[in-house]
Each structure stands twice: as C-alpha cells, then as structure tokens.
Amino acid sequence: DEQAKFVYLLMHEAGKTLEDALDEIREAVDFLRYYAHQALNLQPVPQRGPTGENNILEYQPKGTVLCISPWNFPLAIFTGQIAAALSAGNAVIAKPAESTSLIAYRASELLIEAGVPVGLFQLCLGKGSQVGSYLSGNNKIAGVAFTGSNEVAKQIKKSLIECGNIEARLIAETGGLNAMVVDSTALCEQVTRDVIDSAFKSAGQRCSALRILMIQ
C-alpha cells in the first residue's frame, strides 16, 4: 500500500505524527489535482479582433525550472512545485532537502510510473550548499521555485545574477508571521482547539504555523 509506505517515510524522516503524515499525503494529492486542472486553462484561446485578423492567446513555458523543496513538508511541497512547473510545460530538476531524500526518491518513482517523462523530470539529491548552489548558479536554469529561509532565497537570487542569468524567475516562499484574528462571535472551545492545531501541529515547524494571536 503506497499510502502506508509514505506514512512510514514521513514519520521517520520528517518526524511527523500519524495524523500529520496522512494530512500531508492528502495535500500532495490536492496539489496534483489542482495543477492538472489548471493545465487545462493553458490551451490556446482565440481572442476578439478586427475582421480579417486571427488573434490567439498562447502561453509559453520558461524552460528548465529548478525546484528546491524543504524538509518540513517533504512530500506536499516537493510534489506541488514539480506539478506546477510541469503543468506549465517546463522541464524540472527537483532538489529536495538532503534529510528527506528517501521520500523524494519514492515520490519521483511514482511520478515516472504515472507517466511523467524522464527527459522532462530529473531528481537531484545532495546537500543544498553544494548541489543547490551549483544548480542555481547555472545559466541554463530558466527559473527557481524555492521554499525555505530568507537567507537562502537571497543567496539563490545572487547566484542567478552573478552567472548572468538575470531573466530567470525566482519564486520564493520564505514563511512569515501568520496571524489568527478572533472576534466576539467566536466560540472559546473552537478557538482553543484551532490555536493548538495551528501553532503546534508538526511541532510548530511549518511556515503556515500560527505565530500571532489577536483576541478581541
């Protein structure tokens, strides 16, 4: 059973509880379905124009996209980055966090078994300071999707510029201070449950974890 294998890997490599592991598998499935649906909207679309003209809106892929995923969501974000880039017509080099290589390897096997061409998708394992730095400093990379720290995101941008790759796109998710606003209509027991879930699930090691609680 593939779900059972992933649950074991997620609990072992990422230190998640059983519920956290199952939630992440569901999120990975949601990403795949979402981007598959979005890809249908990227077909050429005829546009209105003067008589005699044939105007068509077309979307063009960027090229090869480097996807660097974090250790705290080793399946969901890994899968989501790859699905987003592939659905837009790009080739993908996936570089997961080195501590979650087994999850990334098994997920990659399943993507290839499902029909993702090997020529358009490659998994690259190794340390971020070595492999990630080398790849982001390659001027053949058309874009980078990164989830992690502000410091590393700045280093990636610097690498792209220093190698003369100023047209490459960087999509960086570096977390923030997520807030919950509680007004007078909220039920105390529900607020208590949601605060604990948001702040402390996955030991609070999520970019989306609650950091600021504002109570009326």
Sequence and secondary structure as in RCSB ss.txt:
>XXXX:A:sequence
DEQAKFVYLLMHEAGKTLEDALDEIREAVDFLRYYAHQALNLQPVPQRGPTGENNILEYQPKGTVLCISPWNFPL
AIFTGQIAAALSAGNAVIAKPAESTSLIAYRASELLIEAGVPVGLFQLCLGKGSQVGSYLSGNNKIAGVAFTGSN
EVAKQIKKSLIECGNIEARLIAETGGLNAMVVDSTALCEQVTRDVIDSAFKSAGQRCSALRILMIQ
>XXXX:A:secstr
 HHHHHHHHHHHHS   HHHHHHHHHHHHHHHHHHHHHHGGGS EEE  STT  EEE     SEEEEE  SSSTT
HHHHHHHHHHHHTT EEEEE  GGGHHHHHHHHHHHHHTT  GGGEEE  S IIIIIHHHHT TT  EEEEES H
HHHHHHHHHHHHTT TT EEEEE    EEEEE TTS HHHHHHHHHHHHHGGGG STTSEEEEEE 
